[in-house]
Amino acid sequence: MFYLPACKSLVSKLEHQLGTGFIHCESMQGYVTDVYASVVEDLTRNEQHRFIIVDQEFFRLWWDGVASAKQKLQVHELVAQRRLEFVLGGQVMHDEAVTHVDDQILQLTEGHGFLYETFGIRPQFSWQVDSFGASATTPTLFALAGFNGHVISRIDYDLKVAMQQKQGLQFVWRGSRSLLAQQEIFTHILDGNGYCPEGFVFQDQRMDEMFTPSDMTVSKDNIQMYTEKLLNNAWERFICFQTDHVLWPWGCDSQFFNASVQFANMDHLMKHINSLTPNTGVFLEYATLSDYFQAIHSKHKSWKVRNQHDFLPYSSDVLHSWTGFYASRSGLKGLARRASALLYAGESMFTRFMLAPHGLLDPAWALQQLQRLRWVVSEVQDHYAITGTHNPNVTDMYEEHLSTGMQGVRKLMASIIQDRSPAPGTKGPERGGHLAMVYNPLAWTVTTIITLTVDFPEVNLTDETGSPVPAQVQNSKEMPSAYDLLVLTTIPGLSYRYYIIRPMRRAQKDTQETGPSVDSTHQFDRRPRKNHRQVARRLVHVENDCYTVFLDKDTNLMHSIWERQSNRTIRVTQEFMEYYNHHGWGQESISDNSVFTPNDTAKPAWAAVEMEILEGQLVTEIRQDFYRTVNDRDPTYTIYSRLARGPPGADGELLCHRLEQEYRVGPLELNCEAILRTSTNLNTGRVLYSDNNGYQMQRRAYKEYKANTIARNYYPMTQSAFIQDRQSRLVLLSEQAHGVSSQGSGQMEVMLHRRLWNNKQGNTSDDLTLNDTSVVHSVLWLLLGPRTLTRDLGPRSGVALQHRPVVLIPDLSETTQVHPDFQQQEAVTLPPSLHLQILSIPGWTYNLNHTKHLQNLQKGHQGQVKVDFRRVLLRLHHLYEKGQHPVRSQPMTVNLQSVLRGLGSVVSVEERSLTGTWDVSTLHRWSWKIRDGHQHGGSSDRPLPPHRGPNITIHPKEIRTFFIHFEEQ
């Protein structure tokens, strides 16, 4: 460690830039008024002061509900003067491990749209310093959003030390192996001092007991002490970087409730230090991130390039690996993803509705329902929300917000159904019958099995034309008095199917006309767990056109899977296990909401298994109940596995090649973490592949550590993970975020649920003990086959799982039926490599011409502009990596006029930045020199400026965003 008196010659090289405070989304709303009012007042009075704001959620609450007209005018002036700067600009600072790429883009778009509409500004720098690890997806997204610099902080403690020693905390990060220089970004990692400099918190007594003042007011008696402390801290930072500019973040969580106190003390200290500049070479200056990055950029240095590897998992020290939150509050993670999927479907359904002739539905009300759900899906992506690192009251709040938002969008979708399709008739569903609408939100034709719950076992099922529909009825897996109606459906892109469900009439029974039903049911008695593996001699099998699944009747466990295309049988066994935490390493190393610290390897969590096999013409379902003790009445764990028999050919390809599994887990015992371990005879060498945010895959080779090896080999699984050998690959696709690991060759384990209690200081006072007694339901799809097959099917199957068809049961009278002349709207269909990432009417009111928009803001006209319901936000995503597949990985050219013909007549197409606020032809990001002598530039694969015609080409892993303007009807 260096001290100032011994290092004057070195410190003289230091020119000091002082970054200002920031506000976190997790700050309590009760403090918001004081913070923003205090900061705005101080900045208005003191021209030298600067301040940066990161998240928009609480700022928007203050702006819309608290700020006076005078304060709003002051904010506009401060923003124009660049003394108040919005960085990152999303609705929240999202977590990077367990959030999906679509939801990251949504929350960024929400925040950026508000800032551009309100102030005409577009953030150009990130402040992503508090997420628990850093994903390689982020640099790609932030580059697409128009950012010039990226700041992160939480990476592995030992890696950060190594990078500090080599002055490697700044680099150009290329997040995608396919895009390379096209979406790289200059990245700054905060040094080991982090973003909360201890010893410089100056507050008054208005704060409650949670945030007491920590430091003495700067005075002539202690100013020398403060001077030495700050200069020493600055020196520790300076030696970690290659330039003489040091970013010294000042501010931390829940500070600046009295900005004048904070600034006055720093003014006093800075004035004194700057008077010593001739001797120390140190000069302090208030700055924003723009000031700092501009100073760095002006040096014209050459920087190393970091490839597409991420910074996950994150360990703060040798005993604290932050991998537990991958599965904390699993129920909230599942609800958040289902809300996101419903929003996705509601957006495109509303867009179709508005672009076609429609009835009396109020567009303003409809848009409001979508906007509410956008807000709550965005807010839950925060790094202290979706991660589950909060107390139960906060969980209840998020779940209430999500449920209310989902209810509003479901009401909107039901209103659209009633408005556009069903027509009154003289003959409708009989008493006790139902009408179900199924909407496919994807821009592909989807063939799948949907499940409807009915209260009668004998069913007559017809579609909108009156034709019978393939289906089967079986006892409900969750409701003893109900029945599951499984329906085989094929739905074109962005299209509807209607089904009329009636009880079987007596006349039909008398004529022996039978409805859909299960062919046979086989019960297998409870079998105790065997301590020693025995050669299975009694196997039972179920099959479809792609797989034969073998089950061991002596254990009631899965035994193996034969895959048709490779003609290979793979040993596959699945069982539930648990990690336990019983104060093994002392109080400081106990698992909590964030940290995973198991005492030992996982142990089997069951003593016996029951099994039931229901075979039908469409689906065979395997129900396995796992009991903690042999005599337990209720199972702790359950697996429902479905193998479907779809139509031959491409329509049924994805359906045939997956084993759909739903898990029921809990309630757990105290201080345990539940996993599903899938064991195979694949020779994988403990190499796992898991995804970054559903966007790209990362190779995860097992590593040995001095301590906490199990936890440090856990990784986030936002959407998918796989293991493979030279011939075959086993893929797991997930509906929601989990933790995943490969603790042995041929093994893949997924952490599904956690229940913990410990008395670590801070956990009990803040109720962060994660005493989660809930029963969680998770969905995984298993794919097995040759690597060429799974490389093709995996990306599309992952999207198909995220966005399954939405089933709605509209509130219709008994005299309602689908009109006999019902005509389906024209489908919207994209090539299999392309995903319709969003089709939405955002409801923005800003003028597309930036100059005119600023003029409207200056004149105060912006609030008078009406929503343009014919401006549609379209985002397309190429799902495949370069070289991943011989066909799917090729650049794909589509004609948007042709693809979108079913929506209406396209007038114009304008390419925009990721969040829509930039016309890409006017977006000129900074160039950064790199060590190989080349500068940042666009990929040679795609010419710039962008082509504005209807024909567009999407290259591997590209995400491209457009405004589509449609002709008035």
C-alpha positions, -999 to +999 in steps of 0.1 A: +000+000+000+012+035-009+009+065+014+010+100+002+041+113+020+063+085+004+051+089-031+051+126-040+070+121-073+045+095-085+014+114-073+025+144-092+013+125-124-022+125-111-049+147-125-081+140-106-116+139-120-144+137-094-175+118-104-207+127-086-233+108-066-261+086-080-294+072-070-303+035-070-337+021-079-337+002-046-337+035-027-369+037-007-396+059-023-401+078+009-367+095+004-371+104-032-387+137-027-359+149-005-332+136-028-343+152-060-356+184-045-324+188-026-301+181-055-320+203-079-319+232-054-282+228-048-272+226-085-293+256-093-274+276-067-239+263-074-227+262-110-196+241-103-216+212-089-225+181-109-248+152-104-256+120-123-289+100-122-291+064-131-325+048-128-357+064-140-384+046-120-382+068-089-372+099-109-404+094-129-425+090-098-410+123-085-414+140-118-450+130-124-463+132-089-442+155-067-421+180-087-434+215-090-435+235-122-405+255-109-385+224-102-393+209-136-381+241-153-349+240-132-343+203-142-347+212-179-321+240-174-296+218-155-299+191-182-294+216-210-263+229-192-250+193-188-247+197-150-274+172-143-267+141-164-288+110-169-266+079-174-277+044-183-312+058-184-332+026-181-362+022-159-339+004-135-303-008-132-311-044-143-294-075-131-273-091-157-273-128-146-310-138-144-328-113-167-338-121-203-324-100-231-360-091-242-367-077-207-334-058-206-343-041-238-378-034-226-367-016-194-340+003-213-366+013-239-390+025-212-365+047-196-350+061-228-384+068-242-393+089-212-360+108-212-362+116-249-399+126-248-393+148-217-359+163-222-349+154-258-317+136-245-303+102-252-280+086-226-246+078-240-229+062-210-237+033-187-234+030-149-240-007-145-220-010-113-243-029-089-254-059-108-241-092-094-217-100-122-215-087-157-229-104-189-213-103-223-248-095-237-246-060-221-219-045-243-238-055-274-271-040-262-255-008-249-236-003-282-269-008-301-285+018-278-259+044-288-236+043-257-200+054-260-187+041-226-197+014-201-189+012-164-191-020-143-178-030-109-188-064-095-165-090-110-146-118-092-124-104-064-093-123-076-098-114-112-102-078-103-069-079-083-051-094-113-065-068-137-056-040-114-020-052-112-018-052-150-036-019-153-062-038-173-094-024-159-102-005-191-106-022-225-128-025-256-153-052-251-167-071-280-196-090-265-206-112-295-184-136-313-205-131-344-208-093-345-172-085-335-164-048-339-199-039-350-211-036-314-180-032-293-179-007-264-152+009-243-155-006-208-143+007-174-142-015-144-142+003-111-112-006-090-113-024-057-124+007-038-158+004-056-183+032-059-189+040-022-157+057-009-158+052+029-153+082+051-169+109+029-206+107+039-218+140+052-255+141+062-278+159+086-301+143+111-332+140+089-323+105+080-338+076+100-318+051+120-311+029+090-289+057+075-271+075+103-244+101+095-210+084+094-185+112+091-176+145+108-181+178+091-149+190+074-133+217+095-099+233+099-092+208+127-097+177+106-091+189+070-056+175+069-069+141+080-095+142+052-069+154+027-046+125+034-075+100+033-088+112+000-054+115-017-044+081-005-077+067-018-071+085-051-036+071-054-048+036-048-071+041-078-046+059-099-021+030-100-047+007-114-052+026-146-032+037-176-042+074-178-037+103-154-075+108-151-091+091-121-128+084-117-136+089-080-173+082-075-187+101-047-219+089-033-236+056-024-269+040-016-294+064+000-273+095+002-278+131-009-310+136+011-294+170+020-273+177-010-261+211+003-244+194+033-227+169+010-215+194-015-205+220+011-181+196+028-166+184-005-163+221-016-142+228+015-121+197+011-116+202-027-106+238-023-079+229+002-065+200-019-065+221-051-044+248-032-018+221-028-017+211-065+018+227-071+032+203-045+010+172-051+001+174-088-035+165-079-064+186-090-100+178-082-129+187-104-166+180-103-175+159-133-202+138-150-195+105-168-194+125-200-166+146-187-146+116-176-150+096-207-143+126-229-110+131-210-101+094-215-111+095-252-090+126-259-058+107-249-061+086-281-046+056-264-047+021-278-067-004-258-068-041-254-098-060-268-117-083-246-137-111-264-172-123-258-165-139-223-186-127-195-178-119-158-200-146-143-203-159-117-193-132-092-175-139-059-168-110-036-142-130-016-130-166-012-161-177+008-189-156-008-199-168-043-230-149-054-246-178-072-275-185-048-296-157-062-299-175-095-327-195-078-338-172-049-375-165-049-381-188-078-418-181-078-412-144-085-388-152-113-414-174-129-442-148-125-420-121-139-412-142-170-448-151-176-458-115-173-432-106-199-446-133-222-481-121-218-470-085-225-453-097-257-485-113-269-506-084-259-484-059-277-487-077-311-524-085-306-531-048-300-510-037-329-529-060-353-561-048-339-553-011-343-540-015-379-572-032-390-607-018-391-620-022-356-649-015-333-655+005-302-625-004-281-610+027-266-573+028-279-562+051-250-575+027-224-559-003-243-526+014-245-527+023-208-531-014-199-500-022-219-480+007-205-488-004-169-475-039-176-444-025-193-437-005-162-440-035-138-421-059-160-394-033-162-392-025-125-389-062-115-357-065-137-338-044-110-308-061-095-325-062-061-358-074-075-356-103-100-326-116-081-348-123-050-323-105-027-351-086-008-375-092+020-409-108+017-428-076+018-410-064-013-418-098-030-454-093-022-453-058-037-437-070-070-461-100-072-491-077-067-479-053-093-473-081-118-506-098-112-525-065-115-507-056-147-513-091-162-550-088-153-553-056-172-536-070-203-557-101-202-588-079-200-575-060-231-569-092-250-604-105-241-619-071-253-601-074-286-615-109-291-650-097-284-646-067-307-632-084-337-643-120-342-672-138-324-706-128-337-740-134-321-759-163-335-789-184-327-770-214-317-740-214-294-722-236-269-746-257-248-750-250-211-717-259-194-697-255-226-668-231-233-654-211-261-616-208-260-594-185-281-557-194-287-534-167-300-499-174-314-477-144-307-447-157-327-441-149-364-438-186-372-464-213-377-465-232-344-477-267-338-481-276-302-503-291-275-523-267-254-540-277-221-576-266-212-592-274-179-627-288-181-651-302-155-666-330-176-647-361-188-666-366-221-660-338-245-671-327-280-644-304-294-647-284-327-628-255-342-642-222-356-654-240-387-673-267-368-647-294-377-636-319-350-602-313-335-576-339-323-576-340-285-575-362-254-589-359-219-573-372-188-575-366-151-561-332-141-526-335-126-533-306-102-571-306-096-587-339-086-622-329-096-612-316-130-599-328-163-571-318-186-582-314-222-551-317-244-555-302-278-532-305-308-532-271-326-514-256-355-515-218-357-499-195-383-479-165-371-497-138-351-530-156-357-559-170-337-577-203-334-611-208-318-623-239-301-658-247-289-659-272-260-691-290-252-701-318-229-709-350-249-746-352-256-765-382-245-774-390-281-738-392-290-732-416-261-761-438-273-746-440-308-712-450-292-696-418-306-666-412-283-648-381-275-611-377-269-597-397-240-567-415-227-562-449-242-547-465-210-534-457-176-507-476-158-500-473-120-467-482-105-465-487-068-442-467-046-406-479-048-379-472-022-346-456-032-318-481-036-284-473-022-266-493-048-272-490-085-284-523-100-287-533-136-322-525-147-340-557-158-376-545-159-380-515-182-412-500-195-411-476-225-431-447-240-424-434-275-432-410-303-416-405-337-384-391-323-377-407-289-382-438-270-380-431-232-373-461-210-383-462-174-371-486-147-400-503-129-378-512-100-370-476-092-397-456-110-369-434-124-361-426-160-334-450-173-325-440-208-336-424-240-332-438-275-330-410-302-341-419-337-319-397-359-286-409-344-300-444-335-282-440-302-294-449-267-282-425-239-284-433-203-305-405-187-316-405-151-332-376-132-336-372-095-341-345-069-312-337-045-306-310-019-276-290-006-277-283+031-265-254+052-259-260+089-233-234+099-205-256+085-179-229+080-191-204+106-216-176+106-198-156+078-202-183+052-238-193+054-260-193+023-284-164+020-305-146-006-274-138-027-247-163-017-246-201-021-223-218+004-231-255+007-217-276+035-211-306+013-221-323-020-258-327-027-277-356-011-307-374-025-339-356-013-363-385-016-368-420-001-394-434-025-410-427-059-445-435-073-452-434-110-482-433-133-482-434-171-511-421-191-510-431-228-532-413-253-533-408-291-517-374-288-496-374-257-481-398-233-477-383-198-454-397-171-462-386-136-435-392-109-440-383-073-409-382-050-416-386-013-391-374+014-399-405+035-413-438+024-445-432+044-452-395+035-487-388+024-478-359+000-448-357-023-422-330-019-412-332-056-431-341-087-422-344-124-448-344-151-432-354-184-450-353-217-440-369-250-462-357-279-471-373-312-474-343-336-481-343-373-452-355-396-430-330-414-418-296-405-450-286-387-444-311-359-406-310-358-401-289-327-430-307-309-416-342-317-381-335-306-388-324-270-397-339-237-418-314-219-413-314-182-431-295-154-418-296-119-436-291-086-411-284-058-418-278-021-424-268+005-387-274+014-372-281+047-353-254+063-317-245+052-317-265+020-314-258-017-332-281-041-318-293-074-328-315-103-298-336-114-298-351-148-271-378-152-260-393-185-233-415-199-221-387-222-184-381-218-185-343-212-154-338-190-175-315-167-178-289-194-211-271-194-226-245-217-251-220-204-266-188-218-261-151-213-297-137-210-311-160-237-289-142-262-257-163-266-240-193-250-209-194-229-186-224-223-182-232-186-153-255-179-153-269-143-126-253-121-111-263-088-108-236-061-092-236-026-127-231-011-163-230-022-157-250-054-193-262-057-208-227-056-182-211-079-190-236-106-227-226-106-238-203-135-270-185-144-293-203-168-317-177-181-331-198-209-308-227-218-279-250-210-264-281-225-237-308-222-223-327-251-198-353-263-185-358-298-218-374-310-247-361-289-259-331-271-284-329-242-302-295-240-324-282-212-345-252-221-361-232-192-392-210-189-375-189-162-341-183-146-323-209-126-288-218-115-270-246-134-239-266-129-220-297-140-204-312-110-195-344-127-189-357-162-222-363-180-241-344-153-262-313-154-280-300-123-305-272-121-312-254-088-350-250-087-358-236-052-342-224-019-354-221+017-329-206+041-327-192+076-296-178+093-288-153+120-261-134+101-261-098+111-283-078+087-304-107+075-326-109+105-330-072+109-339-067+073-358-100+071-335-113+043-335-148+056-353-163+025-376-185+046-395-193+014-422-219+022-438-217-012-444-245-037-429-235-071-437-247-105-410-247-132-410-259-168-381-274-186-379-289-221-353-316-227-338-321-262-315-349-271-298-357-303-269-352-327-252-318-323-263-308-358-299-314-349-299-296-315-279-267-330-309-262-354-337-268-330-323-254-297-326-216-305-361-219-320-373-242-292-361-217-266-382-190-282-412-213-285-410-221-248-408-185-238-438-175-260-462-204-261-497-197-274-519-177-251-552-193-242-581-170-233-616-180-223-637-149-232-668-139-212-694-149-238-731-155-235-747-189-243-760-175-276-725-166-288-707-185-315-680-180-340-694-167-372-697-195-398-680-172-424-651-164-400-620-154-420-586-157-403-564-126-406-534-131-429-504-146-411-472-128-404-444-153-411-406-149-408-378-173-418-370-198-390-337-180-382-354-147-374-374-139-343-399-112-341-385-097-309-412-070-306-441-057-325-456-029-306-473+005-307-452+023-281-474+053-279-446+078-280-455+113-290-421+128-299-414+140-334-392+117-354-372+147-365-348+154-336-346+192-344-383+196-345-387+175-313-363+199-295-382+229-309-415+214-296-399+209-261-386+245-261-421+258-270-438+236-245-458+218-273-448+183-266-476+176-242-501+186-269-490+160-294-513+130-299-502+094-299-495+081-334-512+046-334-497+039-369-461+042-358-451+006-350-419-005-332-405-036-349-374-054-337-359-084-354-333-108-339-312-133-358-311-163-334-280-181-347-243-175-343-220-173-373-210-208-383-234-224-359-255-241-386-249-245-423-283-230-433-297-212-402-265-191-397-267-175-431-277-138-434-314-136-440-330-110-463-367-102-459-391-078-476-409-060-448-437-049-470-443-085-479-439-099-444-461-073-428-488-073-456-512-090-432-510-060-409-516-033-434-499-013-462-464-002-452-457+035-460-422+038-448-394+020-429-369+038-407-341+020-389-336+032-353-313+025-324-321-003-300-344+018-278-358+038-307-345+072-298-319+076-325-322+075-362-292+053-369-281+074-398-274+102-373-259+080-346-221+084-346-205+065-318-170+072-306-141+053-322-116+037-298-081+027-309-073-009-302-040-027-299-040-044-333-039-009-350-075-009-362-102+015-349-137+008-340-160+006-371-190-011-385-188-047-394-177-054-430-207-077-433-232-049-434-229-016-452-235+017-435-256+039-436-286+015-433-307+007-463-341+024-459-361+003-484-384-026-476-356-053-482-335-057-451-308-082-443-302-095-408-268-111-401-261-137-374-269-125-339-279-091-351-308-072-334-322-045-357-349-020-347-373-002-370-402+023-370-428+010-395-454+036-406-486+021-419-512+037-442-544+050-427-574+027-433 
